């Protein structure tokens, strides 16, 4: 059987929108920290970004004591991603920026502040259902297809060849053994990347594809073989001038599937966009919390594959429910794992904000590239031994 995962480069218009939103939150956190911010005075943000041709619209709701230059933040973000000329589909210097941000609704605000509202605690910023996933296919305890396709994206981002413009996306397909369910070999690699012909220097399509194949196969060299198929720009052409928001709009949260688990079967998604929200919103914090729990269960050897569902009610801190599915690979029952999770893990917004350092502006600047493939606090396996002890293993 074949399983595929897809991902996108950071220059994809949807990720550019995510980067803008995350950088705005990071800038707000920087200013708030200078004012002596703590968890009780943290800002509350839910920012949506729309990118069209030559236009960026910022909407949503923000409650903060800080002032930031939104226009400057947007332009600096876009320019940092290599978009400095309309020849590559977007130009941060000439981009039009419209600000439609409003304050957070008071009816939501009272449920997310420790000094206000019915429960006098930092409750969930909204109701929602989030999923975390882990499996033993890779050292990162993530699906092999997801790890490889993200490796492919980083390779094209960091190749240093301006011929390959910022916008691009890819897909990796892996053969799995039907009996063991374990990955066997990479069958197909698909890469689509906008080409900046100002740097082509007479290169024909075959030469460009050869260069793209080398970048792809070098970064996947431990997994590909002579039979691995490679497909590049399957329409036959993708000019950089027709890339990013010059050709396709960008919207926050639209690449949630590829950012989380790449569409891997069994790795469900819930909630909404992650990187454009402050962490009292469980779409953000519980996406990390559920992944942290699932990863530690697999790291503890209690399952080869694990999905954890967390459900929340607006204004209430503790999860509304916890559900575990180990897909028949668990060493203890899923119900027992649910009880252990409730006992060992603080999955309230305040608990996750503190454990995962979610008021750290540097984290917000990094997470749109990938939510998991980095040394984030929620990627630690420091609860594995406690889980083993509690499970009697």
HELIX and SHEET records of a PDB file:
HELIX    1   1 UNK A   13  UNK A   34  1                                  22    
HELIX    2   2 UNK A   70  UNK A   80  1                                  11    
HELIX    3   3 UNK A   86  UNK A   88  5                                   3    
HELIX    4   4 UNK A  106  UNK A  109  1                                   4    
HELIX    5   5 UNK A  144  UNK A  157  1                                  14    
HELIX    6   6 UNK A  197  UNK A  199  5                                   3    
HELIX    7   7 UNK A  205  UNK A  219  1                                  15    
HELIX    8   8 UNK A  240  UNK A  242  5                                   3    
HELIX    9   9 UNK A  244  UNK A  246  5                                   3    
HELIX   10  10 UNK A  256  UNK A  260  1                                   5    
HELIX   11  11 UNK A  282  UNK A  299  1                                  18    
HELIX   12  12 UNK A  334  UNK A  344  1                                  11    
HELIX   13  13 UNK A  349  UNK A  355  1                                   7    
HELIX   14  14 UNK A  361  UNK A  367  1                                   7    
HELIX   15  15 UNK A  377  UNK A  379  5                                   3    
HELIX   16  16 UNK A  384  UNK A  391  1                                   8    
SHEET    1   A 4 UNK A   2  UNK A   8  0                                        
SHEET    2   A 4 UNK A 164  UNK A 176 -1                                        
SHEET    3   A 4 UNK A 183  UNK A 195 -1                                        
SHEET    4   A 4 UNK A 229  UNK A 232  1                                        
SHEET    1   B 4 UNK A  96  UNK A 102  0                                        
SHEET    2   B 4 UNK A  55  UNK A  63  1                                        
SHEET    3   B 4 UNK A  44  UNK A  52 -1                                        
SHEET    4   B 4 UNK A 250  UNK A 251 -1                                        
SHEET    1   C 2 UNK A  84  UNK A  85  0                                        
SHEET    2   C 2 UNK A  90  UNK A  91 -1                                        
SHEET    1   D 3 UNK A 128  UNK A 135  0                                        
SHEET    2   D 3 UNK A 305  UNK A 312 -1                                        
SHEET    3   D 3 UNK A 321  UNK A 325 -1                                        
END                                                                             
